């Protein structure tokens, strides 16, 4: 059975960059786990690549049909933005996936698919670097919202407390303070090691 690897980390820890680097490496038999969001597309994003961009009406239809595995909402200065994973038959048992999520989504996916199948890839870096990255990223948007940057930054302190990280069962962490290539290599080596152990008939 293929694993589902979830890249997790605070805002601007480099999750998107690490994820993109992993996908670029072309890990064998690995596909992208794409989730849904109701937030607007950012500059450079494409539907079906970073997310499936949808609206609340479609989300409610999927929820009524019992197809939503996990859902979270973020109150923003622009209104509520939803992110969710839906079981619509796209996730195959024999395929390994890599996606981006939160602690909450990781825990719910692990409950739905099983602890042996869903694995965390926790990315972290120092707070100053994250804040600078957030401001720089927001500056590139057509209508920057620095209030939203501050909201996300403060919310992360609660959402990613050490207690919650421990309770989620996350033991391995990957630093992304220097170059993203170094972090991608460390994560890639970790995945290859786990997959290699599976092929040898061993499990952690």
C-alpha positions in Angstrom: 0.0 0.0 0.0 1.3 3.4 -1.0 2.1 6.0 1.7 0.7 9.5 1.9 3.4 12.0 2.9 2.1 15.3 4.3 4.4 18.3 4.3 3.6 20.3 7.4 5.0 23.5 8.9 4.2 27.0 10.0 3.4 29.8 7.5 6.4 30.6 5.3 8.5 27.8 6.7 9.0 26.8 3.1 6.4 24.0 2.7 5.5 25.0 -0.9 9.2 25.2 -1.9 10.1 21.9 -0.3 7.0 20.3 -1.8 7.9 21.7 -5.3 11.4 20.4 -4.9 10.3 16.9 -4.0 7.9 16.8 -7.0 10.7 18.0 -9.3 12.9 15.2 -8.1 10.4 12.8 -9.6 10.4 10.3 -6.8 9.5 6.9 -8.2 5.7 6.1 -8.3 4.9 9.3 -6.4 2.0 11.6 -7.3 0.8 14.9 -5.9 -2.0 14.9 -3.3 -4.0 18.0 -4.3 -6.6 19.3 -1.9 -9.4 21.9 -2.2 -9.5 25.5 -1.1 -12.1 28.3 -1.4 -9.4 31.0 -1.2 -8.6 33.0 -4.4 -5.7 31.9 -6.5 -2.4 33.6 -5.8 -0.2 34.9 -8.6 1.4 32.0 -10.4 -0.9 29.3 -9.0 -2.8 26.9 -11.3 -6.0 25.0 -10.6 -5.3 21.3 -10.0 -1.6 22.0 -9.3 -1.3 23.7 -5.9 -5.0 23.3 -5.1 -8.4 22.6 -6.6 -9.9 26.1 -6.3 -13.6 25.9 -5.6 -16.4 27.7 -3.7 -18.4 27.0 -0.6 -21.4 25.8 -2.6 -19.4 22.9 -4.1 -17.8 22.2 -0.7 -21.2 21.9 0.9 -22.3 19.5 -1.8 -19.3 17.2 -1.1 -19.9 17.4 2.6 -23.6 16.5 2.2 -22.5 13.5 0.2 -20.1 12.4 2.9 -17.0 12.8 0.8 -15.0 15.3 2.9 -12.3 13.6 5.0 -11.0 16.7 6.7 -11.9 20.4 6.6 -10.5 23.6 8.2 -11.5 27.2 8.1 -9.3 30.3 8.4 -11.0 33.6 9.3 -9.1 36.2 7.2 -9.4 39.9 6.6 -11.0 38.8 3.3 -13.5 36.5 4.9 -13.5 32.7 5.7 -11.2 30.5 3.6 -11.7 26.8 3.7 -9.2 24.0 2.9 -10.3 20.4 2.7 -9.5 16.9 1.4 -12.3 15.0 -0.3 -12.5 11.2 -1.1 -13.7 11.2 -4.7 -11.8 8.1 -5.7 -8.7 10.0 -6.8 -6.5 8.5 -4.0 -5.5 5.0 -5.0 -4.3 2.4 -2.5 -1.2 1.4 -4.5 0.1 4.9 -5.2 2.4 7.0 -3.0 1.4 10.6 -2.6 2.9 13.8 -1.3 0.8 16.8 -0.3 0.8 19.8 1.9 -1.3 20.1 5.1 -1.6 21.2 8.7 -1.3 19.4 12.0 -5.0 19.0 12.1 -5.4 17.7 8.5 -2.5 15.3 9.1 -4.1 13.9 12.2 -7.5 13.4 10.5 -6.0 11.9 7.4 -4.0 9.5 9.6 -7.3 8.5 11.4 -9.0 8.0 8.0 -6.3 6.1 6.1 -4.4 4.6 9.0 -1.3 5.5 11.0 0.9 3.2 8.9 0.0 4.9 5.7 0.1 8.6 6.5 3.5 10.1 7.3 4.5 13.6 8.4 7.3 15.7 6.8 7.6 18.5 9.3 9.5 21.6 8.0 10.7 24.3 10.4 12.9 27.4 10.4 13.5 30.3 12.7 10.7 32.9 13.3 12.6 35.9 11.9 13.2 34.1 8.6 9.5 33.1 8.4 8.3 36.6 9.0 10.6 38.1 6.3 9.5 35.5 3.8 5.9 36.2 4.6 6.3 39.9 4.0 8.2 39.4 0.8 5.6 36.9 -0.5 2.7 39.2 0.3 4.5 42.1 -1.4 4.3 40.3 -4.7 0.5 40.0 -4.6 -1.7 42.4 -6.5 -3.3 43.7 -3.3 -1.0 42.9 -0.4 -2.6 42.4 3.0 0.0 42.7 5.8 -2.7 42.4 8.4 -3.3 38.8 7.1 0.5 38.1 7.4 0.4 39.2 11.0 -2.8 37.1 11.7 -1.2 34.0 10.2 2.1 34.5 12.1 0.4 34.8 15.5 -2.1 32.0 14.8 0.9 29.6 14.1 2.1 30.0 17.7 -1.0 28.3 18.9 -1.6 25.9 16.0 1.9 24.6 16.1 2.6 24.4 19.8 5.1 21.9 21.0 2.3 20.0 22.8 0.2 19.7 19.6 3.3 18.6 17.6 4.0 15.9 20.2 0.4 14.8 20.4 0.3 14.4 16.6 3.1 11.9 16.8 5.7 14.0 14.9 9.2 13.0 15.9 11.4 13.8 12.8 11.9 17.5 11.8 13.6 19.0 8.8 15.3 22.4 9.0 14.9 24.9 6.2 17.0 27.8 7.4 19.8 27.7 4.8 19.0 26.6 1.2 15.8 24.8 0.2 17.9 22.3 -1.8 19.5 21.1 1.4 16.1 20.6 3.0 14.7 18.9 0.0 17.6 16.5 -0.1 17.1 15.6 3.6 13.4 15.0 3.1 14.0 13.0 -0.1 16.5 10.8 1.6 14.1 10.2 4.4 11.3 9.2 2.0 13.7 6.9 0.1 14.8 5.3 3.3 11.3 4.6 4.4 10.3 3.3 1.0 13.4 1.2 0.8 12.7 -0.4 4.1 9.2 -1.3 2.9 10.7 -3.0 -0.2 13.0 -5.0 2.1 10.0 -6.2 4.0 10.8 -4.1 7.1 8.6 -1.6 8.8 9.5 1.1 11.3 
